[in-house]
Amino acid sequence: MGRTYTAPFPALRRRAAGRGRSVARHIVAGKPRSEAQKAAFYRRLASELSQQMGIAEADVMVVIQFTAAEDWSFSGGILYQP
């Protein structure tokens, strides 16, 4: 069951009007990337989802949130230290 959002983004307005499937991805990553790397990733992700799953590129929303190593604990409440 999807959610319908009202927002200033064209893809979300089309989704709210009942246009096709959409996908939103929230990615948590530890190592910041350059703007060019993120832009290339966004383009490739939208393209792959379109080609492989039939989701229109305009209906792909991505948020990347970068965190530092000290923001992670993978086991036993122990602070991750690389």
N, C-alpha and C positions, 0 to 999 in steps of 0.2 A: 504494500500500500504506500503510494507516494504522497508527498506533501505538495501543496500548491503555494507558491510564494508570490507576493506582490512586491515587485522591486523595479528600480529604474533600468535594469538590464534587459535588452531586447529578447534574448533567449528565454529569460524567465517569464516575460510577458507572453511570449508565444506558448510556452508550456502551460501557463495559467489559462490560455484560451483553448487548451485541449490538443495542442499540436504534438503528436508523436511522443516518443520516449525521451527522457533526459537523464543525465547522470551528473552527480556532484561528488567530487573526491576531495578529502581533506588528508593531506600527507604531512606527517610529522617526520622531520629529518634533522640529523645532527650537524651536517656540514653545509654551511651556506654556499650557494652557487651564484655565479654571475647572472646579471639580467639576461644576457644573450643565451646562457645555458638554460635558464628557466623558460624563456620564450621558445627555444627549440623544443624543449620537453613538452610544453603545452600544445604546440603545433602537432608534434608526433602523436601524442596521446589522443588528441581529437581525431586525427587522421586514422589511427589504428582502430579506435572505437567505431568510427564511421564504416570503415572497410570490413571489419570483422563482426560487428554487432548491429550494423544498420542504424546507429544513433547519429543523427545529424551533428556535424561539427559545431554548429551554432548552439547546440543543446548540451555542450560539455562545459562544466564549471569546475575549476580547480583552485584549491587554496593550499599553499605550502607554508607550513609553520616550522621555522628553524629553532632548535633548542641546543643548549650547551650540554656537554657530557655530564655535568653535575646535576642536570635535570632528570637523569635516568637512574632507575634501580631495576635490575633485571631479575633479582632473586634475593630472598631473605632480608629485604629492607636495607641492603648494602648499597651505598653510593657507588655508582659506576665510575671507575677511574681507568682511562685508557692507558 
